[in-house]
């Protein structure tokens, strides 16, 4: 065991302020990997956690943070999937190997799910422990701040647009809200070849949506945005709407 310490941001109790503390650098056990964190996003779920939104499921005190990327630092016994020095994105939920919901591609609704930053210490720290199955190696180097958000803030709208809505080139997509998820939904919609209409209250985010490629932007609080969208689509309305507010 190492006696070295690391900095971490800790939530000591529900409703309490997060604070910087010192924690022992964790050692990877068998089948585990220690990652040196290079970047970690701040998600709305972290605020939800601090306000008690996860109820009694939180293992307090806990280190939040689940949108993370870093470099493999140390391996536990039996780990062969990654090597020290590998750049990785961290997937924040894990389930047992034989989990039935995971086998169906729905690990997020499994009663056996374990969530980094909620049930387990997360990545608001210099180091974090993850199993190899929760590590994703990019094909080429990616800036850490970009890689960190791919498994959540990008993957969430990607799942909605590709697997649920099955957005097609030439269709019209309306993005409601241009925050952390909505800004990525705008870019994904354009990548799919769709016409993108962004609706938001903030003038700054209207400009952001335009910069990210939205074909039209609609102020949510000026007039009737539904009527505006209908007019923009010849009265037919959009093919797909993705709600990214709150």
N, C-alpha and C positions, 0 to 999 in steps of 0.2 A: 504493500500500500504506500502511496505517496503522501507526504505531509504538506505538499505544495498547495497553495490556495489560489482561488480564482475570484474575480469579481462577478457578481450576479445581481439582477434586479428581482427582488422577492416581494410577493404579496403575503404579508403575515396573517391577515384575517380579512374576511369579507367586509368590504366597505372601508378598509384601511388604505392609507396611501402606500403606493409602491416605494421601496427604498433600495438603495444600493448597499449590498452586504458582501461579506466574504464567505465563501463556501470551499470546502476541500475539493480539489480537482477530482472528479469521479474516475474510478478505475473500471474498465470494461470487464464484465464477467464472461463466462463461456457463451459464445454466440452473440456477443455484443461488440459494438464499434464506438470508439470515442471520436467525436468530431470537434475540431477547433472552429468555432463559429466565426464567420467573416461578415455576415449580414443577417439581420432578422427584421422583418416588417412588423408594424403595429397594426393589428386587425381590430375591427369592431368587436370581435369576440373577446379580445383582451379586456375591453371596457365592460362588456357583458359579464365576464368572469369577476371583475373587481366589484361590480354592483350586486353580485349574488345570483346571477342568472342561471348558473349551473347547479344551484341548490347545494345539497349535502354531498354531492359527488366529488367535490374538490378535496384534494389531499393537501391540507394546509400545514405549515406554510408551503407555498409552491412558487416555483420560478415560472412565470408565464412565457409566452412566445412560441409560435408554431409555424411562422412563415420564414424559414431559415435556409441558409446555404453555408457551406464551409469546406474544410479540407479534412480528410481522414487523418487522424492523429495517432491512434493506437488501436490494436485489435485484440479481442478476447480469443480464447482457445477455440479452434475449429472454424474460424472465419476465413473463407477463401474468396468471397465474392468481390471484395474490394481490397485495396492496398494502401498503406500509408502514403500520403501525398495526393491521393485522388480527390478531385473536386466533386462535391456532391450537393444535390438538393435534398432536403429532408421532408419526407412525407410524414404527416403528423399523427395519423392514426394507425394502430396495429391491432391484429386479432390473432388468436391461437392458430397454429397451422391447419387444424382440421375444422375451422369454423365454417358452418353451413352458409351463413350470409356472405362471408368473404368468397366462398366458392361460386356464389351467384353474382359476384361483382358488386355487392352492396355491403361492404364492411362497415360503412358509416352508420348503419342501423342495427348492427349486431349488439346484443346485450353484453357481449364479451369484449367490446371495443375498449382500447386504452388510448387516451388522447394526450399527446405531448403538450405540456403547459396547463393541463387540467388534472388528470389522474397521475401524471408523471411530470417531473421537472422538465421545463422547456428550454428555449434557446435564448432567453434574455440573459445570457451568461457567456463566458469565454469558451466553455466546453459543454457538450451535451452527449448523453449516451443514447444510441439508437440501434435497433437490430439491422442487419444487412438488408432485409426486405424493405425497409423504410428509406433506403438511400438510392438516389437516382443519379447516375453519372451522365453528364452531358457529353455529346459526341465531340464537342470542341469547347475550349475555354469560354466561359460566359462571365460577364461582370457580376460579382457576388450580389449586389443589390437587385439586379435583374433576375438572377437565378432564384433568389430567395422567395419571390412572390409567385413563381410559376405553379407551385403545387397547390395554391389556394386561391389567390386573387385572380389568377389567370385560369386555372383549371376549373373553377366553379362556373364562370360564364361559358367556358368551352364545353363543359358537360351539358349545360342547359341548351346551348345553341346547336351542338352537333348531335348528341345522343337523344335528347328529349324532343326538341323542336325540329331537328333535322333541317336546319336552314339551308337553302339552296341558292346558288348563284342566280341573280336576277330577281329574287324576292325582296320585299321591303321589310326591314327590321326597325322597330321602334325600341329605343333604349330609354327607359325611365330612370333618371338619375345618372350622373356622370362622376361618381366618386371612385373609390378603389376598385369596385367590380365593374361599374358602368363604363369607366374609361377603357378598360380592357375589352368589354363587350363591343364597344364602338370599333376598336381595332380588329377584333375577331370577325365582326360582321363584314367589314371591308375585305378582310383576307378571304372570306368565303365568297366574295363577289356579290354581296347584297347591297341594296340601297339602304343607307342608314339614316334614320331620323332620330336625333337626340332631343330629349325633353328634360329640362332641369330648371330650377329656380335661380341658380346663381349665374350672374353675368360672367364671372371668371370661368365657370365650368362650361358655359356656352361657348366661350372662346376656346377653351381646351378641347371641347368636342370637335370644333372646326379644325383645330390644329392636328387632331388625331385622324381626320379624314371623314367626319360625318358629312353627308351630302346636304342635309338641312338641320337646322337647330330651331327648337321651339321653346320660348320662355314659358314656363309652367304657370306663372302668375299674371300673365298679361292676356286678358280675354279668355277664350275657351280653347285650351290646347287640343282637346278631342276634335273640335270642329276644324282647327287648323290642320291636324294630321289627316282628317278625312278629305279636306280640300287638296292637300298635297298628293293624296293618292287617288284623286279622281272620284272620291265618294266611296271607294271600295274598302278603305281601311288597310292596315298593314297585314302582311302574312304572319309575322311573328312579333310578339311583344315580350321583352324581357324586363322584369321589374328589379331594379337594383337600388331601391331606396330603403334604407334602414335594415 
